[in-house]
């Protein structure tokens, strides 16, 4: 018979399974089960042995699709390939194909932990946004549309910066998958960043600095974290660098703190002169921690240094910004730099305090440590900060004296 959708639908089940073959179908037929299941089948010989291969089930697979699959299968057979064996191999590979969860594990273990100091941030993004949605899916089955939908969902919840970070993470994760043979190709091609990030330019004015410094001790923020926040403002260093500060990197005699290259963002050793206020805080932090603890600010729970994100979370949760615009720890660094320049410190010396990376020819030839200039810049900032912070206290003393 010549198969049509109509005559296939008309085929009725019998007490026993039976087969119907298409005229000149070259092994193309239908198998009908007693339950009425209709399967397209291909009967052929390979290495002088009869073989049978199921192509699909009607009506889930249309007659046109079945003819196309039959033609593809016959082409493989003519090339000397057993299509049944090939199908079994494809099924085996499908069963063994790595999931997104496994790809993420490979990425973290083989790339992020080896090359990135911020691998914990990648791990958090993976656990929070990627695995709940894709964890059980095969990595090779992820399509561009799914990636766009995931990124848009993050941006739509009001987190454009996080959407962009996830964009970069996924791009690298799939690239690592290709490099390590987990994937044949990455679906991450021509996918634009979804979020328009607002460049932060928040810095505190003098009233806000005074309020921050004086009100901080009234909060329920842990005492070592309060000291850490003040140290961030005094030294103008990065949150993560302060969080990872080690006791062995503090020179108490010279009042110097050395940030090793594996802790510095630009992977360059950075020596930070500690002005008197900063040095006093460092001494207090040293006294607060146990002698066998290597960290300047240990975590109370994890047995390691405090997590940088904890500093931000505690500030956001416990500090009362009142009618002021909220700020984050990095804004304290920007505030210190702004104040130094406002007090007449050369912008280049401020750059050295901030440990910004040199560009151009100068980065290869300028090997001067700028320790003297950095110390002077931070001394200027200390004097300014004292004048801001102590202004309120001095005014209170004057009021008390007048009452007397």
Helices and strands as residue ranges (DSSP letters): H 5-10, E 18-21, E 28-32, E 38-46, E 49-58, H 63-78, H 83-96, H 100-107, I 108-112, H 113-115, H 119-125, I 126-130, H 131-134, G 139-141, H 144-156, H 160-179, H 206-216, H 223-235, H 239-243, G 247-249, E 250-251, E 256-259, E 270-273, H 276-288, H 308-318, H 329-342, H 347-354, H 362-365, H 371-403
